[in-house]
């Protein structure tokens, strides 16, 4: 029924993070599943409501917000 894909989002080993695309909260993490939290070493409460750049490695972290704004 479901086609095979390289990323199995239904797998118990797939970390998922959702970020907002709304202009007033662009790039803010709205949800993170337990696997993503475990992979990154944060609790859900530490990730949600923070900017996605908090998990982007340097030097991309410094320019990430301006990159997102250009994609609007």
DRENTI-638304 format. One record per atom (N, C-alpha, C): residue number from 1; residue in three letters; atom name; x, y, z. Coordinates in steps of 0.02 Angstrom, whole numbers, plus 50000, padded with zeros to 5 digits. Layout:
BEGIN
<kolmi><n>NUM</n><res>ALA</res><atom>CA</atom><u>X</u><v>Y</v><w>Z</w></kolmi>
...
This chain:
BEGIN
<kolmi><n>1</n><res>UNK</res><atom>N</atom><u>50041</u><v>49941</v><w>50000</w></kolmi>
<kolmi><n>1</n><res>UNK</res><atom>CA</atom><u>50000</u><v>50000</v><w>50000</w></kolmi>
<kolmi><n>1</n><res>UNK</res><atom>C</atom><u>50043</u><v>50063</v><w>50000</w></kolmi>
<kolmi><n>2</n><res>UNK</res><atom>N</atom><u>50092</u><v>50066</v><w>50046</w></kolmi>
<kolmi><n>2</n><res>UNK</res><atom>CA</atom><u>50137</u><v>50124</v><w>50047</w></kolmi>
<kolmi><n>2</n><res>UNK</res><atom>C</atom><u>50199</u><v>50108</v><w>50004</w></kolmi>
<kolmi><n>3</n><res>UNK</res><atom>N</atom><u>50217</u><v>50155</v><w>49962</w></kolmi>
<kolmi><n>3</n><res>UNK</res><atom>CA</atom><u>50277</u><v>50146</v><w>49920</w></kolmi>
<kolmi><n>3</n><res>UNK</res><atom>C</atom><u>50339</u><v>50149</v><w>49963</w></kolmi>
<kolmi><n>4</n><res>UNK</res><atom>N</atom><u>50390</u><v>50113</v><w>49943</w></kolmi>
<kolmi><n>4</n><res>UNK</res><atom>CA</atom><u>50454</u><v>50116</v><w>49978</w></kolmi>
<kolmi><n>4</n><res>UNK</res><atom>C</atom><u>50487</u><v>50182</v><w>49964</w></kolmi>
<kolmi><n>5</n><res>UNK</res><atom>N</atom><u>50513</u><v>50213</v><w>50017</w></kolmi>
<kolmi><n>5</n><res>UNK</res><atom>CA</atom><u>50549</u><v>50275</v><w>50010</w></kolmi>
<kolmi><n>5</n><res>UNK</res><atom>C</atom><u>50614</u><v>50270</v><w>50049</w></kolmi>
<kolmi><n>6</n><res>UNK</res><atom>N</atom><u>50665</u><v>50310</v><w>50032</w></kolmi>
<kolmi><n>6</n><res>UNK</res><atom>CA</atom><u>50728</u><v>50307</v><w>50069</w></kolmi>
<kolmi><n>6</n><res>UNK</res><atom>C</atom><u>50719</u><v>50328</v><w>50142</w></kolmi>
<kolmi><n>7</n><res>UNK</res><atom>N</atom><u>50670</u><v>50372</v><w>50156</w></kolmi>
<kolmi><n>7</n><res>UNK</res><atom>CA</atom><u>50657</u><v>50395</v><w>50224</w></kolmi>
<kolmi><n>7</n><res>UNK</res><atom>C</atom><u>50590</u><v>50366</v><w>50246</w></kolmi>
<kolmi><n>8</n><res>UNK</res><atom>N</atom><u>50593</u><v>50321</v><w>50293</w></kolmi>
<kolmi><n>8</n><res>UNK</res><atom>CA</atom><u>50532</u><v>50290</v><w>50318</w></kolmi>
<kolmi><n>8</n><res>UNK</res><atom>C</atom><u>50507</u><v>50329</v><w>50378</w></kolmi>
<kolmi><n>9</n><res>UNK</res><atom>N</atom><u>50462</u><v>50376</v><w>50367</w></kolmi>
<kolmi><n>9</n><res>UNK</res><atom>CA</atom><u>50438</u><v>50419</v><w>50421</w></kolmi>
<kolmi><n>9</n><res>UNK</res><atom>C</atom><u>50396</u><v>50381</v><w>50471</w></kolmi>
<kolmi><n>10</n><res>UNK</res><atom>N</atom><u>50375</u><v>50321</v><w>50455</w></kolmi>
<kolmi><n>10</n><res>UNK</res><atom>CA</atom><u>50336</u><v>50281</v><w>50502</w></kolmi>
<kolmi><n>10</n><res>UNK</res><atom>C</atom><u>50381</u><v>50236</v><w>50544</w></kolmi>
<kolmi><n>11</n><res>UNK</res><atom>N</atom><u>50445</u><v>50237</v><w>50531</w></kolmi>
<kolmi><n>11</n><res>UNK</res><atom>CA</atom><u>50492</u><v>50195</v><w>50567</w></kolmi>
<kolmi><n>11</n><res>UNK</res><atom>C</atom><u>50500</u><v>50219</v><w>50639</w></kolmi>
<kolmi><n>12</n><res>UNK</res><atom>N</atom><u>50513</u><v>50173</v><w>50684</w></kolmi>
<kolmi><n>12</n><res>UNK</res><atom>CA</atom><u>50527</u><v>50190</v><w>50754</w></kolmi>
<kolmi><n>12</n><res>UNK</res><atom>C</atom><u>50595</u><v>50222</v><w>50762</w></kolmi>
<kolmi><n>13</n><res>UNK</res><atom>N</atom><u>50635</u><v>50225</v><w>50709</w></kolmi>
<kolmi><n>13</n><res>UNK</res><atom>CA</atom><u>50703</u><v>50252</v><w>50714</w></kolmi>
<kolmi><n>13</n><res>UNK</res><atom>C</atom><u>50710</u><v>50318</v><w>50676</w></kolmi>
<kolmi><n>14</n><res>UNK</res><atom>N</atom><u>50654</u><v>50350</v><w>50658</w></kolmi>
<kolmi><n>14</n><res>UNK</res><atom>CA</atom><u>50656</u><v>50412</v><w>50620</w></kolmi>
<kolmi><n>14</n><res>UNK</res><atom>C</atom><u>50640</u><v>50471</v><w>50665</w></kolmi>
<kolmi><n>15</n><res>UNK</res><atom>N</atom><u>50686</u><v>50518</v><w>50669</w></kolmi>
<kolmi><n>15</n><res>UNK</res><atom>CA</atom><u>50675</u><v>50579</v><w>50707</w></kolmi>
<kolmi><n>15</n><res>UNK</res><atom>C</atom><u>50641</u><v>50631</v><w>50664</w></kolmi>
<kolmi><n>16</n><res>UNK</res><atom>N</atom><u>50587</u><v>50661</v><w>50690</w></kolmi>
<kolmi><n>16</n><res>UNK</res><atom>CA</atom><u>50550</u><v>50712</v><w>50653</w></kolmi>
<kolmi><n>16</n><res>UNK</res><atom>C</atom><u>50545</u><v>50776</v><w>50694</w></kolmi>
<kolmi><n>17</n><res>UNK</res><atom>N</atom><u>50560</u><v>50831</v><w>50661</w></kolmi>
<kolmi><n>17</n><res>UNK</res><atom>CA</atom><u>50552</u><v>50897</v><w>50692</w></kolmi>
<kolmi><n>17</n><res>UNK</res><atom>C</atom><u>50510</u><v>50938</v><w>50644</w></kolmi>
<kolmi><n>18</n><res>UNK</res><atom>N</atom><u>50460</u><v>50973</v><w>50670</w></kolmi>
<kolmi><n>18</n><res>UNK</res><atom>CA</atom><u>50417</u><v>51016</v><w>50630</w></kolmi>
<kolmi><n>18</n><res>UNK</res><atom>C</atom><u>50433</u><v>51088</v><w>50648</w></kolmi>
<kolmi><n>19</n><res>UNK</res><atom>N</atom><u>50441</u><v>51130</v><w>50597</w></kolmi>
<kolmi><n>19</n><res>UNK</res><atom>CA</atom><u>50453</u><v>51201</v><w>50610</w></kolmi>
<kolmi><n>19</n><res>UNK</res><atom>C</atom><u>50398</u><v>51242</v><w>50578</w></kolmi>
<kolmi><n>20</n><res>UNK</res><atom>N</atom><u>50387</u><v>51300</v><w>50606</w></kolmi>
<kolmi><n>20</n><res>UNK</res><atom>CA</atom><u>50335</u><v>51345</v><w>50582</w></kolmi>
<kolmi><n>20</n><res>UNK</res><atom>C</atom><u>50357</u><v>51381</v><w>50519</w></kolmi>
<kolmi><n>21</n><res>UNK</res><atom>N</atom><u>50309</u><v>51391</v><w>50474</w></kolmi>
<kolmi><n>21</n><res>UNK</res><atom>CA</atom><u>50321</u><v>51429</v><w>50414</w></kolmi>
<kolmi><n>21</n><res>UNK</res><atom>C</atom><u>50283</u><v>51495</v><w>50414</w></kolmi>
<kolmi><n>22</n><res>UNK</res><atom>N</atom><u>50248</u><v>51508</v><w>50469</w></kolmi>
<kolmi><n>22</n><res>UNK</res><atom>CA</atom><u>50210</u><v>51570</v><w>50476</w></kolmi>
<kolmi><n>22</n><res>UNK</res><atom>C</atom><u>50257</u><v>51629</v><w>50483</w></kolmi>
<kolmi><n>23</n><res>UNK</res><atom>N</atom><u>50241</u><v>51686</v><w>50452</w></kolmi>
<kolmi><n>23</n><res>UNK</res><atom>CA</atom><u>50286</u><v>51744</v><w>50455</w></kolmi>
<kolmi><n>23</n><res>UNK</res><atom>C</atom><u>50305</u><v>51767</v><w>50526</w></kolmi>
<kolmi><n>24</n><res>UNK</res><atom>N</atom><u>50258</u><v>51762</v><w>50572</w></kolmi>
<kolmi><n>24</n><res>UNK</res><atom>CA</atom><u>50272</u><v>51786</v><w>50640</w></kolmi>
<kolmi><n>24</n><res>UNK</res><atom>C</atom><u>50313</u><v>51736</v><w>50682</w></kolmi>
<kolmi><n>25</n><res>UNK</res><atom>N</atom><u>50318</u><v>51674</v><w>50659</w></kolmi>
<kolmi><n>25</n><res>UNK</res><atom>CA</atom><u>50356</u><v>51623</v><w>50697</w></kolmi>
<kolmi><n>25</n><res>UNK</res><atom>C</atom><u>50399</u><v>51580</v><w>50651</w></kolmi>
<kolmi><n>26</n><res>UNK</res><atom>N</atom><u>50424</u><v>51609</v><w>50599</w></kolmi>
<kolmi><n>26</n><res>UNK</res><atom>CA</atom><u>50463</u><v>51574</v><w>50548</w></kolmi>
<kolmi><n>26</n><res>UNK</res><atom>C</atom><u>50525</u><v>51541</v><w>50579</w></kolmi>
<kolmi><n>27</n><res>UNK</res><atom>N</atom><u>50531</u><v>51475</v><w>50568</w></kolmi>
<kolmi><n>27</n><res>UNK</res><atom>CA</atom><u>50589</u><v>51439</v><w>50592</w></kolmi>
<kolmi><n>27</n><res>UNK</res><atom>C</atom><u>50586</u><v>51416</v><w>50664</w></kolmi>
<kolmi><n>28</n><res>UNK</res><atom>N</atom><u>50529</u><v>51425</v><w>50697</w></kolmi>
<kolmi><n>28</n><res>UNK</res><atom>CA</atom><u>50521</u><v>51404</v><w>50766</w></kolmi>
<kolmi><n>28</n><res>UNK</res><atom>C</atom><u>50499</u><v>51331</v><w>50767</w></kolmi>
<kolmi><n>29</n><res>UNK</res><atom>N</atom><u>50530</u><v>51291</v><w>50810</w></kolmi>
<kolmi><n>29</n><res>UNK</res><atom>CA</atom><u>50512</u><v>51220</v><w>50816</w></kolmi>
<kolmi><n>29</n><res>UNK</res><atom>C</atom><u>50444</u><v>51215</v><w>50849</w></kolmi>
<kolmi><n>30</n><res>UNK</res><atom>N</atom><u>50398</u><v>51182</v><w>50816</w></kolmi>
<kolmi><n>30</n><res>UNK</res><atom>CA</atom><u>50331</u><v>51173</v><w>50844</w></kolmi>
<kolmi><n>30</n><res>UNK</res><atom>C</atom><u>50321</u><v>51104</v><w>50874</w></kolmi>
<kolmi><n>31</n><res>UNK</res><atom>N</atom><u>50359</u><v>51055</v><w>50851</w></kolmi>
<kolmi><n>31</n><res>UNK</res><atom>CA</atom><u>50355</u><v>50988</v><w>50881</w></kolmi>
<kolmi><n>31</n><res>UNK</res><atom>C</atom><u>50418</u><v>50948</v><w>50865</w></kolmi>
<kolmi><n>32</n><res>UNK</res><atom>N</atom><u>50431</u><v>50901</v><w>50908</w></kolmi>
<kolmi><n>32</n><res>UNK</res><atom>CA</atom><u>50488</u><v>50855</v><w>50898</w></kolmi>
<kolmi><n>32</n><res>UNK</res><atom>C</atom><u>50468</u><v>50788</v><w>50927</w></kolmi>
<kolmi><n>33</n><res>UNK</res><atom>N</atom><u>50479</u><v>50734</v><w>50889</w></kolmi>
<kolmi><n>33</n><res>UNK</res><atom>CA</atom><u>50460</u><v>50669</v><w>50916</w></kolmi>
<kolmi><n>33</n><res>UNK</res><atom>C</atom><u>50515</u><v>50642</v><w>50962</w></kolmi>
<kolmi><n>34</n><res>UNK</res><atom>N</atom><u>50500</u><v>50591</v><w>51001</w></kolmi>
<kolmi><n>34</n><res>UNK</res><atom>CA</atom><u>50548</u><v>50565</v><w>51050</w></kolmi>
<kolmi><n>34</n><res>UNK</res><atom>C</atom><u>50615</u><v>50543</v><w>51019</w></kolmi>
<kolmi><n>35</n><res>UNK</res><atom>N</atom><u>50613</u><v>50516</v><w>50958</w></kolmi>
<kolmi><n>35</n><res>UNK</res><atom>CA</atom><u>50674</u><v>50493</v><w>50926</w></kolmi>
<kolmi><n>35</n><res>UNK</res><atom>C</atom><u>50719</u><v>50553</v><w>50910</w></kolmi>
<kolmi><n>36</n><res>UNK</res><atom>N</atom><u>50690</u><v>50607</v><w>50884</w></kolmi>
<kolmi><n>36</n><res>UNK</res><atom>CA</atom><u>50729</u><v>50667</v><w>50869</w></kolmi>
<kolmi><n>36</n><res>UNK</res><atom>C</atom><u>50760</u><v>50695</v><w>50933</w></kolmi>
<kolmi><n>37</n><res>UNK</res><atom>N</atom><u>50722</u><v>50696</v><w>50986</w></kolmi>
<kolmi><n>37</n><res>UNK</res><atom>CA</atom><u>50748</u><v>50721</v><w>51050</w></kolmi>
<kolmi><n>37</n><res>UNK</res><atom>C</atom><u>50806</u><v>50678</v><w>51074</w></kolmi>
<kolmi><n>38</n><res>UNK</res><atom>N</atom><u>50799</u><v>50613</v><w>51069</w></kolmi>
<kolmi><n>38</n><res>UNK</res><atom>CA</atom><u>50853</u><v>50568</v><w>51090</w></kolmi>
<kolmi><n>38</n><res>UNK</res><atom>C</atom><u>50915</u><v>50577</v><w>51047</w></kolmi>
<kolmi><n>39</n><res>UNK</res><atom>N</atom><u>50905</u><v>50583</v><w>50981</w></kolmi>
<kolmi><n>39</n><res>UNK</res><atom>CA</atom><u>50961</u><v>50591</v><w>50935</w></kolmi>
<kolmi><n>39</n><res>UNK</res><atom>C</atom><u>51000</u><v>50656</v><w>50949</w></kolmi>
<kolmi><n>40</n><res>UNK</res><atom>N</atom><u>50964</u><v>50708</v><w>50967</w></kolmi>
<kolmi><n>40</n><res>UNK</res><atom>CA</atom><u>50995</u><v>50774</v><w>50978</w></kolmi>
<kolmi><n>40</n><res>UNK</res><atom>C</atom><u>51016</u><v>50786</v><w>51050</w></kolmi>
<kolmi><n>41</n><res>UNK</res><atom>N</atom><u>50992</u><v>50744</v><w>51096</w></kolmi>
<kolmi><n>41</n><res>UNK</res><atom>CA</atom><u>51011</u><v>50752</v><w>51166</w></kolmi>
<kolmi><n>41</n><res>UNK</res><atom>C</atom><u>50973</u><v>50806</v><w>51203</w></kolmi>
<kolmi><n>42</n><res>UNK</res><atom>N</atom><u>50912</u><v>50821</v><w>51179</w></kolmi>
<kolmi><n>42</n><res>UNK</res><atom>CA</atom><u>50870</u><v>50872</v><w>51211</w></kolmi>
<kolmi><n>42</n><res>UNK</res><atom>C</atom><u>50803</u><v>50841</v><w>51229</w></kolmi>
<kolmi><n>43</n><res>UNK</res><atom>N</atom><u>50769</u><v>50870</v><w>51278</w></kolmi>
<kolmi><n>43</n><res>UNK</res><atom>CA</atom><u>50700</u><v>50850</v><w>51291</w></kolmi>
<kolmi><n>43</n><res>UNK</res><atom>C</atom><u>50655</u><v>50888</v><w>51243</w></kolmi>
<kolmi><n>44</n><res>UNK</res><atom>N</atom><u>50594</u><v>50866</v><w>51236</w></kolmi>
<kolmi><n>44</n><res>UNK</res><atom>CA</atom><u>50546</u><v>50900</v><w>51193</w></kolmi>
<kolmi><n>44</n><res>UNK</res><atom>C</atom><u>50537</u><v>50972</v><w>51215</w></kolmi>
<kolmi><n>45</n><res>UNK</res><atom>N</atom><u>50534</u><v>50983</v><w>51281</w></kolmi>
<kolmi><n>45</n><res>UNK</res><atom>CA</atom><u>50525</u><v>51050</v><w>51308</w></kolmi>
<kolmi><n>45</n><res>UNK</res><atom>C</atom><u>50584</u><v>51095</v><w>51294</w></kolmi>
<kolmi><n>46</n><res>UNK</res><atom>N</atom><u>50644</u><v>51068</v><w>51287</w></kolmi>
<kolmi><n>46</n><res>UNK</res><atom>CA</atom><u>50703</u><v>51107</v><w>51271</w></kolmi>
<kolmi><n>46</n><res>UNK</res><atom>C</atom><u>50704</u><v>51128</v><w>51198</w></kolmi>
<kolmi><n>47</n><res>UNK</res><atom>N</atom><u>50671</u><v>51090</v><w>51155</w></kolmi>
<kolmi><n>47</n><res>UNK</res><atom>CA</atom><u>50671</u><v>51105</v><w>51083</w></kolmi>
<kolmi><n>47</n><res>UNK</res><atom>C</atom><u>50612</u><v>51148</v><w>51061</w></kolmi>
<kolmi><n>48</n><res>UNK</res><atom>N</atom><u>50553</u><v>51130</v><w>51083</w></kolmi>
<kolmi><n>48</n><res>UNK</res><atom>CA</atom><u>50494</u><v>51166</v><w>51060</w></kolmi>
<kolmi><n>48</n><res>UNK</res><atom>C</atom><u>50495</u><v>51239</v><w>51081</w></kolmi>
<kolmi><n>49</n><res>UNK</res><atom>N</atom><u>50471</u><v>51282</v><w>51036</w></kolmi>
<kolmi><n>49</n><res>UNK</res><atom>CA</atom><u>50468</u><v>51354</v><w>51045</w></kolmi>
<kolmi><n>49</n><res>UNK</res><atom>C</atom><u>50536</u><v>51388</v><w>51038</w></kolmi>
<kolmi><n>50</n><res>UNK</res><atom>N</atom><u>50587</u><v>51351</v><w>51016</w></kolmi>
<kolmi><n>50</n><res>UNK</res><atom>CA</atom><u>50653</u><v>51381</v><w>51003</w></kolmi>
<kolmi><n>50</n><res>UNK</res><atom>C</atom><u>50664</u><v>51383</v><w>50928</w></kolmi>
<kolmi><n>51</n><res>UNK</res><atom>N</atom><u>50709</u><v>51426</v><w>50907</w></kolmi>
<kolmi><n>51</n><res>UNK</res><atom>CA</atom><u>50725</u><v>51432</v><w>50836</w></kolmi>
<kolmi><n>51</n><res>UNK</res><atom>C</atom><u>50763</u><v>51369</v><w>50814</w></kolmi>
<kolmi><n>52</n><res>UNK</res><atom>N</atom><u>50749</u><v>51346</v><w>50754</w></kolmi>
<kolmi><n>52</n><res>UNK</res><atom>CA</atom><u>50781</u><v>51286</v><w>50727</w></kolmi>
<kolmi><n>52</n><res>UNK</res><atom>C</atom><u>50857</u><v>51294</v><w>50724</w></kolmi>
<kolmi><n>53</n><res>UNK</res><atom>N</atom><u>50880</u><v>51354</v><w>50722</w></kolmi>
<kolmi><n>53</n><res>UNK</res><atom>CA</atom><u>50953</u><v>51365</v><w>50719</w></kolmi>
<kolmi><n>53</n><res>UNK</res><atom>C</atom><u>50989</u><v>51339</v><w>50781</w></kolmi>
<kolmi><n>54</n><res>UNK</res><atom>N</atom><u>50951</u><v>51325</v><w>50835</w></kolmi>
<kolmi><n>54</n><res>UNK</res><atom>CA</atom><u>50983</u><v>51298</v><w>50896</w></kolmi>
<kolmi><n>54</n><res>UNK</res><atom>C</atom><u>51012</u><v>51228</v><w>50884</w></kolmi>
<kolmi><n>55</n><res>UNK</res><atom>N</atom><u>50991</u><v>51194</v><w>50831</w></kolmi>
<kolmi><n>55</n><res>UNK</res><atom>CA</atom><u>51019</u><v>51128</v><w>50817</w></kolmi>
<kolmi><n>55</n><res>UNK</res><atom>C</atom><u>51059</u><v>51126</v><w>50753</w></kolmi>
<kolmi><n>56</n><res>UNK</res><atom>N</atom><u>51068</u><v>51184</v><w>50721</w></kolmi>
<kolmi><n>56</n><res>UNK</res><atom>CA</atom><u>51107</u><v>51188</v><w>50660</w></kolmi>
<kolmi><n>56</n><res>UNK</res><atom>C</atom><u>51180</u><v>51201</v><w>50680</w></kolmi>
<kolmi><n>57</n><res>UNK</res><atom>N</atom><u>51227</u><v>51163</v><w>50653</w></kolmi>
<kolmi><n>57</n><res>UNK</res><atom>CA</atom><u>51297</u><v>51173</v><w>50672</w></kolmi>
<kolmi><n>57</n><res>UNK</res><atom>C</atom><u>51326</u><v>51238</v><w>50645</w></kolmi>
<kolmi><n>58</n><res>UNK</res><atom>N</atom><u>51374</u><v>51264</v><w>50681</w></kolmi>
<kolmi><n>58</n><res>UNK</res><atom>CA</atom><u>51412</u><v>51323</v><w>50658</w></kolmi>
<kolmi><n>58</n><res>UNK</res><atom>C</atom><u>51453</u><v>51301</v><w>50598</w></kolmi>
<kolmi><n>59</n><res>UNK</res><atom>N</atom><u>51465</u><v>51341</v><w>50549</w></kolmi>
<kolmi><n>59</n><res>UNK</res><atom>CA</atom><u>51450</u><v>51412</v><w>50539</w></kolmi>
<kolmi><n>59</n><res>UNK</res><atom>C</atom><u>51381</u><v>51425</v><w>50509</w></kolmi>
<kolmi><n>60</n><res>UNK</res><atom>N</atom><u>51343</u><v>51372</v><w>50493</w></kolmi>
<kolmi><n>60</n><res>UNK</res><atom>CA</atom><u>51277</u><v>51381</v><w>50464</w></kolmi>
<kolmi><n>60</n><res>UNK</res><atom>C</atom><u>51228</u><v>51414</v><w>50513</w></kolmi>
<kolmi><n>61</n><res>UNK</res><atom>N</atom><u>51238</u><v>51402</v><w>50576</w></kolmi>
<kolmi><n>61</n><res>UNK</res><atom>CA</atom><u>51194</u><v>51429</v><w>50628</w></kolmi>
<kolmi><n>61</n><res>UNK</res><atom>C</atom><u>51189</u><v>51506</v><w>50624</w></kolmi>
<kolmi><n>62</n><res>UNK</res><atom>N</atom><u>51245</u><v>51537</v><w>50610</w></kolmi>
<kolmi><n>62</n><res>UNK</res><atom>CA</atom><u>51248</u><v>51611</v><w>50608</w></kolmi>
<kolmi><n>62</n><res>UNK</res><atom>C</atom><u>51209</u><v>51641</v><w>50550</w></kolmi>
<kolmi><n>63</n><res>UNK</res><atom>N</atom><u>51202</u><v>51604</v><w>50495</w></kolmi>
<kolmi><n>63</n><res>UNK</res><atom>CA</atom><u>51168</u><v>51631</v><w>50436</w></kolmi>
<kolmi><n>63</n><res>UNK</res><atom>C</atom><u>51101</u><v>51597</v><w>50422</w></kolmi>
<kolmi><n>64</n><res>UNK</res><atom>N</atom><u>51081</u><v>51551</v><w>50465</w></kolmi>
<kolmi><n>64</n><res>UNK</res><atom>CA</atom><u>51021</u><v>51512</v><w>50452</w></kolmi>
<kolmi><n>64</n><res>UNK</res><atom>C</atom><u>50958</u><v>51555</v><w>50449</w></kolmi>
<kolmi><n>65</n><res>UNK</res><atom>N</atom><u>50949</u><v>51602</v><w>50496</w></kolmi>
<kolmi><n>65</n><res>UNK</res><atom>CA</atom><u>50889</u><v>51643</v><w>50496</w></kolmi>
<kolmi><n>65</n><res>UNK</res><atom>C</atom><u>50883</u><v>51685</v><w>50433</w></kolmi>
<kolmi><n>66</n><res>UNK</res><atom>N</atom><u>50938</u><v>51714</v><w>50411</w></kolmi>
<kolmi><n>66</n><res>UNK</res><atom>CA</atom><u>50935</u><v>51754</v><w>50350</w></kolmi>
<kolmi><n>66</n><res>UNK</res><atom>C</atom><u>50919</u><v>51711</v><w>50289</w></kolmi>
<kolmi><n>67</n><res>UNK</res><atom>N</atom><u>50943</u><v>51649</v><w>50289</w></kolmi>
<kolmi><n>67</n><res>UNK</res><atom>CA</atom><u>50927</u><v>51602</v><w>50235</w></kolmi>
<kolmi><n>67</n><res>UNK</res><atom>C</atom><u>50852</u><v>51587</v><w>50233</w></kolmi>
<kolmi><n>68</n><res>UNK</res><atom>N</atom><u>50823</u><v>51573</v><w>50291</w></kolmi>
<kolmi><n>68</n><res>UNK</res><atom>CA</atom><u>50751</u><v>51558</v><w>50294</w></kolmi>
<kolmi><n>68</n><res>UNK</res><atom>C</atom><u>50711</u><v>51618</v><w>50270</w></kolmi>
<kolmi><n>69</n><res>UNK</res><atom>N</atom><u>50729</u><v>51678</v><w>50290</w></kolmi>
<kolmi><n>69</n><res>UNK</res><atom>CA</atom><u>50692</u><v>51738</v><w>50270</w></kolmi>
<kolmi><n>69</n><res>UNK</res><atom>C</atom><u>50695</u><v>51750</v><w>50195</w></kolmi>
<kolmi><n>70</n><res>UNK</res><atom>N</atom><u>50751</u><v>51732</v><w>50164</w></kolmi>
<kolmi><n>70</n><res>UNK</res><atom>CA</atom><u>50756</u><v>51739</v><w>50091</w></kolmi>
<kolmi><n>70</n><res>UNK</res><atom>C</atom><u>50711</u><v>51691</v><w>50054</w></kolmi>
<kolmi><n>71</n><res>UNK</res><atom>N</atom><u>50694</u><v>51635</v><w>50086</w></kolmi>
<kolmi><n>71</n><res>UNK</res><atom>CA</atom><u>50652</u><v>51584</v><w>50054</w></kolmi>
<kolmi><n>71</n><res>UNK</res><atom>C</atom><u>50578</u><v>51599</v><w>50059</w></kolmi>
<kolmi><n>72</n><res>UNK</res><atom>N</atom><u>50559</u><v>51650</v><w>50096</w></kolmi>
<kolmi><n>72</n><res>UNK</res><atom>CA</atom><u>50488</u><v>51666</v><w>50104</w></kolmi>
<kolmi><n>72</n><res>UNK</res><atom>C</atom><u>50455</u><v>51681</v><w>50038</w></kolmi>
